[in-house]
Amino acid sequence: MKRFFRNLGWVCLGIFLQFKFSVLYGIVFLENLNFHERTYFIQMHIPPSEEKVKLLQIKTTVHHSLGPDYFANIYISEDYRVLNKEPYLGAETMPGFKAYQMDMKRKYRDVLSTEDFILVPLKDDIPPTPIWVHFENLRQRLHSDSTYRISTTQQKTRLEGPEQVEAKYPQKWNM
């Protein structure tokens, strides 16, 4: 019986070392891995105004994330100039688009970001073009979305798409 408890103690010590000496961290990690799906939410909105300059509000969320580092890159057509942000040169290039990085912050199990982009169309008429959103971590692209489309007709800019886009994936190790 003494040998059983000694072996059990070594197993418990190994579990504590596995989860960085924190029982709570291990419990939350295993609970996330086994019972929750990782969900990506994207919300975009252009408030109505009569001005040529438009405000594009983008909100991204990675819900029930396990990884420590998430990045979201927004790709806006080169037919629009963004006045308040500089293009992000560290992202993958897409012909005809400029990349802008979202400032992702962790809040408990979620990784959130909200950014405002001040847009000016460079032409009077621009056909509907997608706004790409890429979610990545340090190893791979996790999700890519092009649901929202932006267009300009006679100096009026419109955003087409649902109120919120949602994509679900099952949890996996190294995601």
N, C-alpha and C positions, 0 to 999 in steps of 0.2 A: 504494500500500500504506500509505503514511503517513496518507493521508486516511481510509482504512478504520479504522485503529486509533484515530484521533482521534474518529471518529463512534462507534465502539464504546465509547470512554471516556466520551463524553457519555451514551450509553445506560446504561452501568453507574452513572454518577453519578445519573442520574434514578431508577434502581431503588433505589439507596441512600437517596435523599431520600424516595422513596415509602414505604419501610419504616423511617423514623425513624432512619437511620444505623446500623441494626443488621441484619446479615445473618441472624443467628440468628432474630430476630423475624420477618423476612420468610419464611424457610424454614418455621418453625413455623406461621405464618398460612396460607401456601399449602397446606401439608400438611394442616392441619385442614380447610380449605375444600374440598379436592379428594378426600380419602380417608375422612373421618369424618362420621358423622351426629351431630346434636345429640340427646342423649337426656335425658329427665327421669325421675328416680327419686323415688318417694315411699314412705316406710315409716312406718307408725303402729302403736303398740302400747300396750295398757293392761295393766300387770302385775297379776296376780290379787291381790286383797285383800278382806277382809270389811268394810272401812270404807265409809262413804257417800262420802267424799272419794276421788276417783280421780286417778291420775297418767296423763296422756296424753302419750306420747313421740312426737314427730314429727321425722323426718329427711328433708330434701330435698336433691337433688343435680341440678345441671345439668352433664352430662358432655360434654366436648369443646365448650365454649362459646367463641365468638369475641368476643362483646361484652364491654365492660368492666364494665357495670352490670347486675346482675340483682336482682330483688326477688321475694320470695315472700310472699303474703298468705294467711293461713289464716282461713276463715270458719266460726265455730262458732255453733250455734243459740243464740238468746237464752234458751232453756229451761235453759241451763247457765250458771253463773257461774264465771268464771276468777279464781282468787284471786291468782295470782302475776304477772299481766300486765294492763296497761291496754289497752283497745281502741285500735286505730290509726285515727285520724280522717282520715288522708291517703289512705286507700284508697277505692275505689268502694264505695258502700253497696248492700247487698242486704237487702230486707225480711225480717225475722225472723232475721237473722244479725248477729253482731258480728265485725269484722275485727281480726286480730292480725298483726303483722309479724314475719317470721322474720329473724334476723340472718345474712345471707348473706356468706360470706368466700370469696375466691378462693384456690385452692390449685392451682398450675400450670394445667392446662387445665380444671379443674372449679371450680364454685361450690357450696359446701357450707353446710349449716346444720343444727343440731340444737337443738331447743327442747323443754322440758318444760312442760306446762300442767296446773295443779292444778284439777280440775273438781268442782263441786258441783251436782247436779241440783236445780232449783227446784221440781219436781213429783215425785210418787211414780211416775207412769207417763208416759213420753214415747215416742211412736212413733219408729221409725227415721227419722232425719233425716241428710242428707248433711253431711259436712265438706268444704267446698270449698277447693281449693288453686289459687291463680292465680299463674303465673309471668309476670313482666313485665320489660321494660327501660324506658328513659326514653321510648321512642316508642310501644310497643304491648304488647298482651297476647300472650304467646308460647304459653302452654299453660294449659288449665283442666281440673281434674279433680274429680270428685265420687264416686269409687269407694267410699270408706270411708263407713260409716253408723254412727251412734252412737244407742243407745236405752237406756232405763231402764225396768225392770219390777220393781215391788215393791222399790225402793231398790237394785237391782242394775244397774249400768251395764255394757253390752256394746258392743264395737266389732266391726263386721262388715266383712270385706274381706280381700283376699289379704295375704300377708306383705309383698310389694313390688309397686308399680305402676310400669310402665315405658311411656313413649311416645317414639317416635323420629320425628325430622323430618330431611329433608335440609338440609345447610348452604346458606345463601344470604347474599349481601351484605346488610349492615344488619340482621342478626338478632342 
